[in-house]
Every structure is written in C-alpha cells, then in structure tokens.
Amino acid sequence: MKGKILLAILLAGIFTLSLASPLKIAFIFVGPINDNGWTQAHYDGGVLAIQKAFGNQVQIKYIENVPEGSQSLSVLRALASQGYKLIYATSFGYMDQVIEAAKEFPNTIFEMCSGYATSTNLGEYFGAMEQARYLSGLIAGAMTKTNKIGYVAAYPTPEVVRGIDAFTLGVRSVNPYATVHVVWTYTWYDPPTEKEAALSLINAGCDVLAQHQDSPATIQAAEEKGVYAIGYDSPNMGQFGPHAYLTAPVWNWAAFYVPNVKSVLDGTWKPTFYYGNMADGLVELAPMSNLVPPQVQKLVNAMENEIKSGNFDPFEGPIYDQSGKLMIPAGQRATLDQLLSIQWFVQGVIGSIKK
C-alpha cells in the first residue's frame, strides 16, 4: 500500500488551483467541538490554530456531529458546491465518501484524516500515536498492583488495534506479568456506554484503565472507584478525575494543519501521505500528574527521548501475537504498511478483535 501511495504522489505532482481570497476552508467533525477529546483536538489544532496563523487570509466553517458513512457525502458535496476549496474530513469513516467527492469536485482540495487513499486533489494525514501509547503503557505497567489493566476500546480498526498493541508492549516491558483486558464499545463518543465498559473492567479487577474514545467517561469511572486512568486526545482530562488521572497520549494537530494551509496558500500543496510523530510534534504525551512516581516519570522521559531520536521503536521485534506466533523478527521494525493494516493482538492482550 505504501508503494501505491508514493506512486500516486509522484504521478500527481503539485496541485495547482486558482484561489479566491480569502481561502475558504471547511472541517467536518464526527463529534462536538467540546468533547474534551478527538474533535476538540482537531478544533483547537485546526480551526483555532489556522485562524490565528492566517487571519483574514482564510474563512473557516466547521460542521459538528457528521455521521460516518454514506450520510457524509451530501455534506461534502454541499461544502464543495459552496466554494470551500480546502476540506478536511477528520475521521476514518468518511474515507469512501471523500474519495467520491474528490472525483466529483476536481478543483477542490480534500484532506482525509486516518485514511490511506490519495489522488490528484486528495491528501491523507495521520500520525504515530503508537509512540505515545507505548509510553503510557510504561506508566500503567509500573503502577498496577493487580497486574490487570483495562482498555476501553472503540472500534476494531487498525488504528485502535495498534494503539492497544503499543500500549501492551509498553506495559509488558516493565511488568511481564501484567495483562491488558479489552472491552469494545463500538462508539467514539457515547459517555454512558463508555462508562459502563470502564466499570465492567474495574469490577473484573483492573486497577489501571486506558481508553480510545473521545469522552472523559473512563476517567470519571476510575475516579469514582478509586483506580488509576490514562486518558486520550486532551491534556485537560485530569479535571474529570484528579485522583485517578495519570497522563494522556495527545495530538497537536496544529503541527500538520498550519503548514498544510500554508502550502495551499503559496501554491505548493501536493497530495502527500503525512504520518507525523513525536519528533515533529504531532504526537505527544501530556504532562504526567503527580500521581506518577518520580522514578517512573524519569523512565518515561528517557524512553521518550529514545523514541524521538529514532533509537527506539515500539514495534521493533521480536514481537509475538497472542498465539505465540512470531510476527516481527528480532532486529526488524514494523513497516508503515504493517502498522496501517494491523489486525492482531500482541501477547499480553486478553480479548479478541471482533468486527
């Protein structure tokens, strides 16, 4: 897949577009902009950061709570018809509709988050959240007393699966006796459902929780029951569980959005596949709370430096799946293609990938 992406980029070259001033930019969001999670991270790092960087050079519109799937196509068509020349679709479930819209509106630039298809006027962007997930796993593995860690998981997409795997690899690197127990909610933002899943893990003996949803429900459940929790997306989740919150893997989307808009404005935009990481600032681990012991913080900071320098990769072998099969040999690192399509759990994960 990566080879096809690169070939598409080479064939496409620079996309030239006659732009009116101001540049009309649109975002479609899967949730509300105040979800304290995924959508708010895109709103802060996208809408607000772009407006601050470019002022009256841009005109921005955003639409919240756009359902994934077929319903999103009418929204994309409406925005393109209204003259929005740069449209960001911020969730994987929009990909098929973005591909269709890009074909129908060849003079509009589309950028798709977490997908994998590129074309002359369609780019893709995402990042190595597995790096921050690994670091958060170090904390969970060091702080569990029961050796049972819970993971409130959204959907069994490769993005979520590799996050669980990276987290578990971090856990097991410091505590080989710990296991990570997965419960699927099939939600991105449904606080009651997510809280119920978190409580089920706590009742099963998990004393540290992680999550891949956009709400703070897991943090709130942990706070109520007196266990630890690791958030996601937002560095502000600690407010929902000051006695539970440890840290959160977070996105700094401005690291992508601001340069991307600049490339459109100066006429150098290309349909690239961008995969940012901790070194370029797209992916971060939020500041650790005072609940994390100093020696654990020291370890995490040291490993973060190793990741940023390129000396360490969470998916460097040997890595085995749940059945004990060698998936990544010693001395090798998972390729981007493997990471983007991963559908297997590493040793230490308790649970299955159910569609």
N, C-alpha and C positions, 0 to 999 in steps of 0.2 A: 504493500500500500504506500509506503513512504516513497518508493521509487516512482510510483504513478503520480504522487503529489509533486515531487520535484520536476518530473517531466512536464506536468501541466504548468508549473511556474515558468519553466524555461520557454515553453511554447507561447505562453501568454504575453510575456514581456511586461512593459509598463502600460498601464491602462490610462488612456487619455480621455478626458472628459471636459466638456465646456461647462464651467460652473458659474452660476449666478452668485452675486453677493447679497446677503450672507449665505454661506453654505448651510443648507437645510439638512439637519441630522435627526434621525429618529431611532428610538430604542423600543423594543418590545420585551416586556418582563413577564416572567412566569408567576411572580408573586407580587405582594405590595412592597412599596419602597421603604416601609418602616418595619420590615420583618425581622430586623436585627440579624439578618443572615445573608444569603446569596444575593437576593435582589437589592438589598440596601448596599451591599458591597459594590455592585455594578452601578447603582445610582450615585454613590459617593465618588467612586473612582472614575465613573464615566460622565454622567450628566454634569455634576458639580465641578469636577476637575477640568472638563473640556470648556465649560463656560468661563471658569476662572482663567484658563490659559489663553483663550482666544477672544473673549468678549464679544463685541458686535460683529466679528467675522463669521459667527455661527448663529444659527437659530435652531433650538433643540426642542423636540417633542418626545414624550415618552408615554407608553400605554402599559398600565399595570394589569396583572391577572389575565394575561392572554393564554388561553388553553393551548397545551401542546397538541400536535397532530393537525388534522385537516382544517380545523377552525381557524388556525393561524394564517392560512393562505389569504383569506379575504382581508385580513388586517394588513398583511404585507402589500397586497395589491393596492389597497386604499392609500397607504403611505406613499408608495411609488407614484401613483396617479396624482397625488397632491404635490408632487415636486420635491419630495425628500430624496436627495441624491446619495446619501450615505445612511444605510440602515443596518443597525446592529440587532441580531437575534441572539438572545442571551441564554438559551437553554438547548440541550441536545435534541429534545423532542420536536424542535422546529426545523430540523435539517432538511427533510424531504420537501417541505413547503418552501424553504429558502432556495433550494435548488430550482424548483419550478418557477418561483418569482424571478430569479436571476435570469432565466431563459426568456421570460416574458418582457422583462424590462432591462435590455442590454445597456442602456445608458444610465443605469443606477448601480452604485457600488453596494454590495451586500457583504457583511462580515458575520460569520457564524461562530458562536462560542461552543467549543467542545465537540464539534463535528469533525469530518475528515474529507469532505469533498471540496475541491477548488475548481474554478473555471475562470474565464477571462475577466469577469466582474464579481467574482466571489472568492473571498479570503476566509481563512479559518484561524482561530486563536484559542489557545488554552495554556496550561502550564503544569509544571511538575509538582503538584500538590503532594505527591508521594514522599517528597523530601521532608516537608513539614510534618506529614503524618508519621513518618518514621521517628522523628524527634519527639513527638508527643507520645509515641509508644514507649520510648525510653522512660518517660516520666511515669506512665501507667504501670509498667513492669516493675519499677523501683518502689512504687508506693502501695501496690496491692498487698493486703495481708491474707486474703483468702485464696490468692492465685487464680481467681476467677474474675475476668474483666468483661464487661458487656459492651456491645456495639449496636446502637440503634441505627440500622441501615435503611436507606431509601429504596432504590430500585437496583436490581442486579445488572447494572450496566458496567462496562469495563472500567469507567471512571471510579465507581463506588467499590468495585471488587479490588482494584489495585490499591485503593486507599486502605481498605481492610487489611490487605496483604502487607503493605508497607508498615502499617501500624503494628501488626502482629510481629513482623520481623524486628521492629524496634523493641517491643515487649520482650521477646524471647532472647534478644541479645544480652539483656541484663538479668533476665529471670527465665531460664529454660523450663521451669516448672509451671509457669503461668499459661493459661489458655484464654482465648478470646471467643466469647459466645455471641453469635449474631442472631438478631431478630429483625425481620424485614417488615416495614410498614407500608411500602408501596405508596409513599407520599413524599412530596418535597416540603409542603407546609400544611400541616394539619396537627396543631398542638395537642388536642385531646388524644388522638391516635398515637402520637409520638410519646406522650407522657405515659400512656398505658403500656407501651412497649418497654419504656425505661423501667417502670415499676415492676414489670414481669421479670426483668433481668436482676433487679435488686432482690426481689423475693426468691430468686434462684441462687442467691449467694454472691452476686457480683458486687464488689466494693469500689470499683472504678468504672465509669461509663464513658464512652465516646459516641459520636454521632455523625451522621451525614445528612442532616436536614437543616432547614432554614430557620426554624423556630427555637426558642430557648427552653422548650418543654423538658428536654432531658436534663438540663441544668437545674430546672425547678424541681423535678422529681428527686434528683440527688440531694438537693438542699433539704427537702422535706424529710428524707430518710437518713440523712447523716452519712452519706458516702461522697466520694470524690467524682468529679466530672470534667471532661475535656470538651470544649465547645467546637464550633466551626464557623468560618466566614467572618465573624465580627470579633474585634478585640474588646467589645463592650459587654460581652455576655456575663462577665463577672457580677454585674449588678443584679442578675437574677438568682445568683447563688453564691454570696460572698463567703460562705463556709464550705462550699463544695468545689468551686471553680479553680482549676489548676492553670490552664492556658487554652489556646485555640489555634489550630492551623488557619491562616487567613490569607486573603487575596488583596493585593494592592493593584487594582485594575488600572489605575492611572498610568502605571508603567507601560501599559500597552496602548490605552486609548489616546493619550495625548500625542505620542509620536505618530500613531496611526492617522489621526485627524490632520496633523501637520503634513504628512505625506500626501494626503488628498489635496490640501490647500496649495501645496507647492508643486503639484503635478508629478510626483514621483511614486505614487501608490502602485503597488504590484499585488497580485493575488497570491500572497505567501501563506505558508502554514507556520504560524508562530507558536512556539512552545516555550514559554518563559520559565524561569526557575528562581531559586533563592539568590543566585549570584547576580541576576539582573534586577532583582527587587520585586518581581511579580508575585512571588510566593514568600510568605513569612510565617514565623511562629510568633504569636502575640506574646508580650511580656508575661513571664511566669509569675503567678501570685506568690504571696509569702507562705502559702501552704506547702510549696515545693521546697524541700530541704536544700540548704546551700550546696552540699556535695552533689546532689542531683542536678541542680542548676549548672554547676561547673561542668559536669559531664555533657549536658545538653549543649552548652555553649561551645565546648571543644568539638563536638561532633558536627555542629552547625558550620564551624569554620572548615572542617574537613570536607563537608559537602560542597560548600561554596568554592573551595579551591579545586574541586574535581578529584581530590584524592580518595574520596569515598562515594559509593553509590549504594542506596538501599537495596537495589536489585542486582547485586553482584553475587555470583554463585560461590559455593554450591547452595542451591535453593531447591527444596523438595516440596511436592504437593502433599495434600492430606493423606494420600495413599502410600506415600513414601517414594514416589517416582521422582527421579532427578529431572528437574525442568530447566534449570540454568546451571551449567557445569562450573566447576571451580575456575576462577580466573576470568570468567566471562561476565558481561553485563547484559541485562535485557535490552533488546533493541527498542526503538520507539514504536515500531510496528507491533512488537510483542506486548508492550505496555498498553497501547491503544486498543488492543483486542483481547486482553487477558480475561479469561473466564474460568480460572481455577484458584482454589484457596491454598495457601501455604500451610505447612504443618503448624499446628497450634491453634488453628481456627476450628471452632465447634459450630457446625451449621452447614447448610448446603446452598448452592446457587439455584434458586427456583425461579423460573420465568412466570 
